[in-house]
Amino acid sequence: MKHFPFKSIEGSVTAATGFKAAGVFCDIKRLGTGKGSNKGQKRDLALIVSDRPATVAGDFTTNQICAAPVKICVSRTKRGLARAVVVNSGNANACTGRQGMRDAEAMAKITASALASAGVDSITAQDVMVASTGRIGVTLPMANVRKGIGLAARQLQASIESAKHATEAIMTSDTRPKEIAVEFQMGGRTVRLGGICKGAGMIQPGMSPTGARPALRSLHATMLCFLTTDAAIDAKTLQTALNEAVAKSFNRITVDGDMSTNDTVLILANGMAENEPPALKSKEFEIFQAALDHVTLQLAKKIVLDGEGVSRFITVRVKGGKTGAEADAAARAVANSALVKASWCGGDPNWGRIICALGYSSAAVKEAAVDVGYSLPGSREIVYALKRGRPGSATFKALCRITTAKEFDLHIDLRQGKAQALMYAADLTEAYVDFNKGDVNDPSTLAG
């Protein structure tokens, strides 16, 4: 694999030239919007704006029940151009029928009008992308949304602080912000790329550019990600790069195996770095792809590490599958098994639960061929609990030394072919259950 140098910088969505952001509180959350959204006067509306029209690409949930803002973004990314993104937390605007669609469209119109009043020229509602996260089945309090958009439009800045405000505004059950930015050289020009994301529960994204479930490639609360870059790149090439990055990052994570109605990744590229737009398969495209892969993977891992109740981060590595689809199915079966995840919580190297999950997956599995081993992150030493279907020679103490760590890798070899797959997963804890079970005597703990 080629290595292209880039350095970390501050600013996330405002790091790239020509982008501004804001995050404000406008009380979108109400009683009954769930524990994750009931955080008092936390910022709950974010705005990200490019100084000039930008090319846009997006990947969206493939859940057959998708939120109104997802439907709007799927349609608008086909134009290949955008100028702004408006995001609210505390309300998913999902399963809200025609009113939900009207409200999502109104958010774009209100944003365009507010930005025009704030001095942003030549912007229309079609230039505004919309995203929401929070409780399902509750209509948006549009008076509050309108007020928040107006306030955010007046507070737009290109500062590091304004980027942090936008990051806070998209959070729900997240316990910490998730942001990153990098700088690199491309075609002799300095290019910057940054992003923010949110997500802690209802996490196993499976996104595609159209929201349709992919037939060939395994592109599998809500996760939202917003990326900005000053690179010059055409919309089709940008979409190709995003698809590749998402396939290796957000579509490789799971906290609880639940795919949200609102999962969205959007990237805006305004060209203000003034580089020559890269052609597919060119060195410049490879550089951009490497930077985008790094940014999305780091953000995706932050989601798992901040998962609801999570105490351990596990990288599930499967090899030896007959096909890529089978290797993927095996990895997902293990990563989403409640029994396996519960054993991870206890630090138990329970290979019996793992091979059971492999057996009920759609992958071809032969008991006498399977290896199951563990390693610490970055270590080449794999300690095997199972070797060709029989218990390995490693002691229980040696295995537990690894599986009681906060992070470890699980290695599975099916020995049926050459295909590989991996998932970034989390354990299942009492804290997750307690957080999500709700209390019928306390409406504020209940959510859609």
N, C-alpha and C positions, 0 to 999 in steps of 0.2 A: 504493500500500500504506500502510495506517495505521501510525503509529508510536506505540508505548506505552512510556513510560519505565520502566526497571527498573535496579537497580544490583547490581553483583557483591558478594557477601559470602563469608565463609569458612564452612567446616563441611560442605559437600557434603550427605551424607545425614543429618547431625545439625543442619543449619542450620534446618530447619523445627521449629516448636514441637512438643514431644511425641515426638521420635524419639531413640533411642539406638542405638549401634553398638559392635561390638568385632571385633577380628581377632586370631587366635591361631595359634600353630604346634602342630600335633599329628602331624606326620610322616605325612601321607597319601601323599606321594610315595615311590616305591620305585625301586630300580635298574631302568632300562628305561622310565621314564615320559617320556623325551624330554628334549632339551636345555632346552627352555623351562621345564620343571617342575623340573629338577635344579639348584636354587639353594640347597642347604644348608638352614639353618634359617630359611627365609622363611615368614612367616605363610601359612597355607593353608586357614583356615576363618574365614568371616565371618558375623556375625549382625547383622541390622538389625531393630529392634523399635519398634513404636508404643505409646505409653502407653495408647491406647484403640483399639478396633476401627476400622479404616480401610476406605474403599472401595478397590477394587483393579481394575486393568486390566492387560492384558498382550498382547504380540505375540510370536509364536514361530516358529521355523524351519519352513519348508515342505518341508524335506528329507524324503523318504519314509522315511528311516531316522532316527528321532529318539530321543533319549536318554530314559531313564526319568523323570528329573525334569521334562522338558518335558511328558510325558504327564500327569503329576500336576498341573502348573501349569495346563495347558489346561483340565483338568476343574475345578479349584478356582476359577479366575477367573470361572467361570460363576455362582458364588454371589455375586460382587460384593463380598465382604468378606474381609479378611485382617488379620493382626496382626503377622506376622513373616516374615522371609526368611532362610533358612540357605543358605550357599553354600560349596562346597569347590573348591579348585583342585588340580591334580595328577592328577585322575582324572575322566573324563567320565561315568562310569556309563552308557555307551552300548554297545549290542550286548552287553548282559550278561544278557539274557533275564529269566526270572521272578525270579531272584535280584536282579537290578538293580532291578526294581520293588519287591520286598520291602525292599531297602536304602533306596531313596528314601522309601518310606512310613515306614520306621523312623526316618530322619533327622527327619521331621516330628514323629513321636511323641516321640522323645527330646528334641527342642527344646521342645515344649510342656511336657513334664514338667520339664525343667531350668528353664524360665522360671517355671513355677508354684512351684518350689522357691525361686526367687530373688525371689518376691513379686509376680509378674505374675498378676493375678487373671483368672478366667474365660477361660482360653485352652485350646483343644483342638488336636489335630493338624490338623483341617480349616482352622484359621486360619493355618497355616504353609506358606509357599511354599518350594520347594526348587530349587536350581540347582547344576550341576556343570560343571567344565571341566578338560580334561587329556587323558590317553591314552584312546583308545577300546578296548573289549574286555577291560578288566581290572576285576574286582570290587573294590568299595570295602573298605578295611581298617576294618571297622565298629568294632572296639575302639578304634582311634585316633580315629575320627569321634565316637564317644560321649564320649570323654575331652575332645576339643576343644570339643564343644558345651557340655558342663558348664562348662569353663573360660571360654568366651566369655560364657555366661549370667551368670557371676559378675563379669565385667569390663565389662559394659555401662555406657556413659556417654554423655552428650550433648555431649561435648567435641569440639573440632576434631581433637585427637590421635586419639581413638577412631575418628573417621571416616577418618582417614588409615590407621589400622591395618586397617580393613575394606577400604579400597582396595587396600592391599598384598596382602591375603589372597586376592583374586580374580584376581591377575595370574598369567600363565604366562610366555609368551615376551615379554611387555611389558618395555620397558626403563625406563619411567617411569609414574607414576600418572596417572590421568585422572579429574579431578573438577571440579565446578563447582557454584555456588549463586548464586541471585539473589533479590532482594527487590523487591516491587512493591505497588501499591495496587489493591485490588479491592473494589468495593462499600463504600468508606470504611474498609476494614480493611487492615492490613499483612499481606501473604501472602508466604511464603517457599517456594522450590522449589529442590531440589538433587539432584545425582545423581553416581554413579560408574559407570565402565564399564571393561571390559578387552577387549583384542583386538589382535592384531598379525599373525597368520597364519590361514589358512583363513577368509578374509574376503571374502565377497560375500553379505551377509545378504539373505534374501528372506522376510520375516516377515508373518504374518497373525494375527488374534485366535484362530483355531481351529487353526492349523497346516496348514490346507488351502490349496492354491494358489489365489490369487484368480483369478477368471475374467475380470474386467473391468479392474480397476485394476492398474497395474504396481507392485505392492508387492514388489517384489522385495527363528590357530586360532579358533575360536569367539569370538563377541562376546557379552558379557553386559552388561546395563545395569540399574541399580537406581535408581529415582527416588523421592523422598519430598517431600510437600508438606503444609502445614497448611491448605490450602484446603478449604472445604466444597464438595463437588461429588458428585453422584450417580454411581453406577458406570457407567450407560449413557452419560452425557455425558462422563465421564472416558475411557471406551473410545473414543468418537468423537474426542476431542482427541488421544489417544495414536496412534490410527491415522493421523491427519493428520500428526502430528509425525514418526512413524517413516517414513512414505512420503516425506518430504522430507529425511530425514537418514540413518538407518542403512540404509534400503533404496536409498540413492543412493551407497553407497561400495563400492569393491572394492580389494583389495590383490593377490589372486592368482586371483580368479574362483571360489574354492571356497566353497560354502555348507556351514556346519557342521551337525552333528547336534544341537547344543545351543544355538543362538542364542536368546536370551531377553531381552526388555525387560519390566520390571515397574514399575508406579507405584502407590504407596500414598498416599492422601489422608485424613488423620485429622480434618479439620474444625476443628482447634483455633484457627484464625484467626478463627473465628466470623463469617465473612462469610455473606451470603445465597447459597445455592447458585445458580449462574448457569444460566439457560435457554439452550438452543442458540440461536445467532444474536444473542444479547444482547451489549451492549458489554462486560459483565463476562466473558462467555465469550471474546470476541475478545482481551481482555487476557490471560486465562489461556493461550489458544492461542498467542499471540505469545511469552509467556515460555517455554512448553514447547517451542515450535519452536526458540527460541534455545538453550536448554539442550541439547536432543538434537542439534542441528546442531553445536554446539561440541564435544560429546563424540564425535560421529561423525568429525569432522575429526581429532581427536586420535588416533583409531585409525589412520587412514591415515598420518598424519605419523609414527607410531611403528610402521609396518608392518615386518615382518621384512626387513632389508636395504635398506629404502627410502632413496633419496637425493634423490628429487624428488617433489613433490606437484603433480598436474595436475588442473585442473577442465576436464572435457570438456563443452562447450556445443554442443548440436545444435539447429538450428532448420530450418524448412522441411520438416518431415516431413508425409506425407499424414495420418497419425493419431498420436495420442500413443504407441500401441504401437510404431509404426514408428520414431518418433523415439527412443524408449527402446531399441529393438533396435539402432539404429545407434550410439548412445552406448555401449552395453555391448560391442558388437563391437569397437569401437576401444579402449575402456578395458581389455579383457581380452586383446587380441591380444599374444601373446608377442613377436612381431616389433616391434610398435609400442612395447611397454613396454621392450624392449631398446634401441631407438633413443633413447627418452627417457633411459635411463641414460647414454648417450653424449652427450646434448645435441644429437642429430642431428634437424633439422627435416625428417624423411623423410616427405613427403606421399604418396609411392608406397605405402608400407605402410598408411597411413591410408585411402586411397581403395580399396585392396584389401580391407581389413576391412569397409568400408562395402558393397562389392559383394557380399560373401558373407553379409551380414546379411539379415534378412527384410524390411528396409525397401526401398521403391521408390527406386532410385538411377539417375540418368542422368548418365553421365560428363561430358557437355558442360554440365551445370548446377551442378556441385558447386564450392563455395568451401571452402578450408581456410586458416585464418589463426591467428596467435598474438598474445597480448598478455600483458603483465605484470599481476599481480593488481591490480584497481582502476583500471587504465588504460583509457581509451576508444579508444586508438590500437591498431588491429588491423593487423598486418603480414601480408600474404597471401602464402603460398607457392604457392597454387593459386587461380585465379580462373576460374570457369565452365569447369572441366576443363582449363585450360591453365596452365602455370607463370606465376606472378605476376612483377611487375617488381622485387620486393624482392631485395636482394642476399643471398647466403648469410651474409655477416657480420651483416647486420641481423637475419636470422632467428635466428642462433646467439646473438646478444646476449640474446634472450629465452629460447630453449630450453636454454641452459646455466645459467639461474637455478634456484635451489632450488624455486621455485614459479612456475608460469605457467598461463595459460588457453589451451585449444585451442578454436577456433571453427570449426564446420562448418555450412554452409548447404546443405541438399539441394535447395532451391527446388522442392519438390513439393507444398507445402501450408503450413499455418500452425502445425502442432504443434511443440512444443519439448520438450527433455529435457536433463538434465545428470547427470553422474556425477563423483564425487570419486575420483580414481585415483592409482596410484603406478607408479613404474618397476620394472623387473625387473633385479636386480643379481646379480653373482657371489656376493655375501654371502648373498642369499636362497637360492640353489642350495646353497651350502656348508652353510648352517644346516639345510636340510631333507633333504639327500641321505642322511644317516645313514652309519654305518660298521659293517658286519657284524662287525668285529672288536672293536667297543666297544658292548655292549648298551645302555649308558646313552644313546647317541645315537639309539636306535631308538624309534619311537613308533607308536601305532595311527593 
